[in-house]
Amino acid sequence: MADPVPEDRHATVQTVEHVVRAQMSSALGGRRGMLEAAVPTLLFTITFLTTKTLPLALGLSVAAAATLLVVRLVQRSTPQFALNALFGIGLGWFFVHLSQRSGGDANDQALAYFLPGLIYNTGYAVLLSLSCVLRWPLVGFMVGSVAGDALEWHRDRGIVKLCTRLTWALAAPCLLRVVVQWPIWLGAKNGAVDEDAAIAALGVLKVAMGWPLQLAAIAVMVWLLSQNRTPVSRAE
C-alpha cells in the first residue's frame, strides 16, 4: 500500500525549482536508474569493438538488462529502467535483423544497430527545441502534473522562462549527438568514411556522448533549480 499523501501537498512547495527537482529525480530513477540504462549499452559497445561479433555483443547486453530486471522484480521495486534498456536493445536488434534480411554485411548490420539511437535523438531534439520556440517548454508540464492543472503553469512568466531554460538543457545533449554522429553514419553508408572506422567512432561516441553528456545537462539543470527564486503562482 502506498504511503498516505498529506491533504495539502502544495503546502510545502514554495518554488517551481522545488517542484521540478522532485519530478526530475523521479523521472531519472536516481543513480540506480541511470546505471541500469548505461550498463547494457556499455557492454554492447565494448564487446563489439573488441570482438566484432554482433550476436555476442547483443547477447551480453540482453543478459545484463535481464539480470537487472530480475533483481528489480525480486526486490519488488519499479522495473521501468531495466525494461527501457531491454526495449532499446530489442529495437537495435530489430534494425540489425532488417539489415541482415536486406543482404547487408556485418558492417551494415553494425551501422544499423546505431540507427534507432540517431532517430530517437533527432526526434527528441526537434520536439524539445520546438516546444521552447513555441514557448510551451515540455518541462513545464512536469510542473503542471504536480500542481494539478496541466496548463496553469503557463500563466506565470517566471515559470515559463525557467522551464524553457531547463528544456534547452535537456535538448542540448541530443542536439550535440545529432550534429556529431549523423555525418559519421551517413558518411559510412555513402562510402565517404571507412566503415570500420565509422563503427568504432560511433561505438566510442555512443558511450562518451551518452551519460556523460546527460549528467552534464542534469548538472546544469540542478544548478538552475538550486536558485529557488521562482515562486509558484497557484490559483485558489
C-alpha positions in Angstrom: 0.0 0.0 0.0 1.3 3.4 -0.9 2.3 5.9 1.8 -0.5 8.3 2.8 -0.4 11.6 1.0 -0.8 14.8 3.0 -4.1 16.6 2.4 -2.3 19.7 1.1 0.8 18.5 -0.7 1.4 22.0 -2.0 1.8 23.5 1.5 5.5 22.7 1.5 6.1 23.7 -2.1 7.3 27.3 -2.3 9.1 27.4 -5.6 8.9 25.9 -9.0 12.6 24.8 -8.6 11.5 22.6 -5.7 8.7 21.1 -7.8 10.8 20.3 -10.8 13.7 18.9 -8.7 11.3 16.4 -7.2 9.9 15.4 -10.6 13.3 15.1 -12.3 14.6 12.9 -9.5 11.6 10.6 -10.0 11.9 10.6 -13.8 15.6 9.7 -13.9 15.3 7.0 -11.3 18.3 8.2 -9.4 21.8 6.7 -9.7 20.5 3.2 -9.9 18.1 4.0 -12.8 21.0 5.7 -14.7 23.2 2.7 -14.1 20.6 0.3 -15.4 20.3 2.3 -18.6 24.0 2.6 -19.2 25.4 -0.9 -18.4 23.8 -2.8 -21.3 24.8 -0.2 -23.9 28.3 -0.1 -22.5 28.6 -3.9 -22.7 27.4 -4.0 -26.3 29.8 -1.3 -27.4 32.9 -2.7 -25.7 32.1 -6.3 -26.8 31.5 -5.4 -30.4 34.6 -3.1 -30.6 36.8 -5.8 -29.2 35.3 -8.9 -30.9 33.3 -7.5 -33.9 30.8 -10.2 -33.2 27.2 -8.8 -33.1 25.4 -11.9 -31.7 27.8 -11.9 -28.7 27.5 -8.2 -28.1 23.7 -8.4 -28.3 23.6 -11.5 -26.1 25.7 -9.9 -23.3 23.8 -6.7 -23.3 20.4 -8.6 -23.2 21.7 -10.8 -20.4 22.8 -7.7 -18.4 19.5 -6.0 -18.8 17.6 -9.1 -18.0 19.6 -9.7 -14.8 19.0 -6.1 -13.7 15.3 -6.6 -14.4 15.2 -9.8 -12.3 16.9 -8.1 -9.4 14.2 -5.3 -9.6 11.4 -7.8 -9.6 12.9 -9.8 -6.7 13.2 -6.6 -4.7 9.7 -5.6 -5.8 10.9 -2.2 -7.0 10.0 -0.4 -10.2 11.4 -2.3 -13.3 10.9 0.7 -15.6 14.6 1.5 -16.3 15.6 -2.1 -16.8 12.7 -2.5 -19.2 13.7 0.6 -21.0 17.2 -0.9 -21.5 15.7 -4.1 -22.9 13.4 -2.2 -25.2 16.4 -0.2 -26.6 18.4 -3.4 -27.2 15.4 -5.1 -28.8 14.9 -2.1 -31.1 18.6 -2.2 -32.1 18.3 -5.9 -32.8 15.3 -5.3 -35.0 17.2 -2.9 -37.1 20.1 -5.3 -37.3 17.7 -8.0 -38.4 16.2 -5.8 -41.1 19.7 -5.0 -42.4 20.5 -8.7 -42.4 17.4 -9.6 -44.3 18.1 -7.0 -46.9 21.6 -8.5 -47.6 23.7 -6.2 -45.5 27.1 -7.4 -44.4 28.5 -7.4 -40.9 29.4 -3.7 -41.1 26.0 -2.7 -42.5 24.3 -4.6 -39.6 26.6 -2.9 -37.0 25.7 0.5 -38.5 22.0 -0.5 -38.4 22.3 -1.0 -34.6 23.2 2.7 -34.1 20.3 3.9 -36.3 17.5 3.8 -33.7 19.5 5.9 -31.3 20.2 8.5 -34.0 16.5 8.6 -35.0 15.5 8.9 -31.3 17.9 11.8 -30.6 16.8 13.6 -33.7 13.1 13.3 -32.8 13.7 14.3 -29.2 15.9 17.3 -30.1 13.3 18.5 -32.6 10.4 18.1 -30.1 12.2 19.8 -27.2 13.5 22.6 -29.3 10.2 23.2 -31.0 8.4 23.3 -27.6 10.9 26.1 -26.5 10.4 28.1 -29.7 6.6 27.9 -29.3 7.0 28.9 -25.6 5.4 25.7 -24.3 8.6 24.0 -22.9 8.0 20.4 -22.1 9.5 20.6 -18.6 6.6 22.9 -17.8 4.2 20.0 -18.0 6.1 18.4 -15.1 5.1 21.4 -13.0 1.6 21.2 -14.3 1.3 17.5 -13.3 2.3 18.4 -9.7 0.1 21.5 -9.5 -2.9 19.5 -10.6 -3.5 21.7 -13.7 -1.6 20.8 -16.8 -1.8 24.4 -18.2 -1.9 26.6 -15.2 1.9 27.0 -15.1 1.9 28.7 -18.5 0.2 31.8 -17.0 3.3 32.6 -14.9 6.1 34.2 -17.0 8.8 33.3 -14.4 7.9 29.6 -14.6 7.8 29.6 -18.4 11.2 31.3 -18.5 12.8 28.8 -16.1 11.2 25.8 -17.8 12.4 27.0 -21.2 16.0 27.0 -19.8 15.5 23.6 -18.3 14.1 22.2 -21.6 17.0 23.7 -23.6 19.4 22.0 -21.1 17.6 18.6 -21.8 17.8 19.2 -25.6 21.5 20.1 -25.7 22.9 16.5 -25.4 20.5 15.3 -28.2 21.4 18.2 -30.5 25.1 17.5 -30.0 24.7 13.8 -30.7 22.8 14.6 -33.9 25.4 17.1 -35.1 28.4 14.9 -34.4 27.1 11.3 -35.1 24.8 11.7 -38.2 27.6 12.8 -40.5 29.7 9.8 -39.5 26.8 7.4 -40.0 25.8 8.9 -43.4 29.5 9.1 -44.5 29.9 5.4 -43.8 26.7 4.5 -45.7 27.7 6.6 -48.7 31.3 5.3 -48.8 32.9 8.6 -47.8 34.1 7.3 -44.5 35.7 3.9 -43.9 33.0 1.6 -42.3 35.3 0.1 -39.7 36.5 3.5 -38.6 32.9 4.8 -38.5 31.6 1.8 -36.4 34.5 2.3 -34.0 33.8 6.0 -33.8 30.1 5.6 -33.3 30.7 3.0 -30.6 33.0 5.3 -28.7 30.7 8.3 -29.2 27.7 6.3 -28.0 29.4 5.9 -24.7 31.2 9.2 -24.5 28.2 11.2 -25.6 25.7 9.1 -23.6 25.5 9.5 -19.9 28.5 11.9 -19.6 26.6 14.5 -21.7 23.3 13.6 -19.9 24.9 14.1 -16.5 26.4 17.4 -17.6 22.9 18.5 -18.7 21.5 17.4 -15.4 24.2 19.3 -13.6 23.1 22.5 -15.4 19.5 21.8 -14.5 20.4 21.2 -10.9 22.3 24.5 -10.8 19.2 26.3 -12.3 16.9 24.5 -9.8 19.2 25.3 -6.8 18.5 29.0 -7.2 15.0 28.7 -5.6 13.9 32.1 -6.9 10.8 31.3 -8.9 7.6 31.3 -6.8 4.8 29.0 -7.9 1.7 31.0 -8.7 -1.2 28.8 -8.0 -4.9 29.6 -8.5 -7.1 29.4 -5.4 
